[in-house]
Structure formats: C-alpha cells, structure tokens
C-alpha cells in the first residue's frame, strides 16, 4: 500500500471544506469500501 499526501492552501472564508481519498486498483468493491469507511466516521460527541 502506498500513502502520499501534502498540504494545500488554506480554505477561503465560505468555501466548502472537504477531503478526498482516492483508491486505484482493479475490481474494487465500491459498495463494501463505502460502507466500511462510512462506519468509521466520527460523530458529534463521540469519544475515543
């Protein structure tokens, strides 16, 4: 697995903020990937 990232510019006021993960591969199961990553999302008030 390779992981690469870099900081970009600061967001402007009022600009939508977001991040993106990109998976490159063959025969990836999109439904399973989306379900499993959604299950990892933090929710308001959650503690580690």
N, C-alpha and C positions, 0 to 999 in steps of 0.2 A: 504494500500500500504506500502511496506517495501522498504527502501532505505539503501544500505550499500556500502561503498567504503573505499579504503585505498590507500595510496601512495605506489608505487612500486619503483623500482630502476630507476636511471637516464638512458636516452637513450644514446647509444653509437654513436659516430660520424658515419654518413652514414646509420644508422639503420632506417628503415621505422618507422614513428611515427603514432600511432593511438589509438583510444579509442573504447570501445565496451559497448553497452547496452545489457543486457540480460533480456528478458521477459519470465517469467514462468507462464503458465496458460493453460487453455483448450479453444479450439475453438476460438483462437485469429485470427483476420482478418489481415493476414500479409500484404496484398496489402494496406489496409487503414492505418495501422501503418507506413509502409514505406513512403507512400505518405505524410502523415501528418508530420512526422519527417523531411522529405526532405524539406517541405515547411518552416520549422523553421531554416534551415541552414543560417548562416551569409554569406554574400558575400563581396568581397573586396570593400572597400569604403563605406560600409553601416554604418549608424549611428543609435544609439539607440534613 
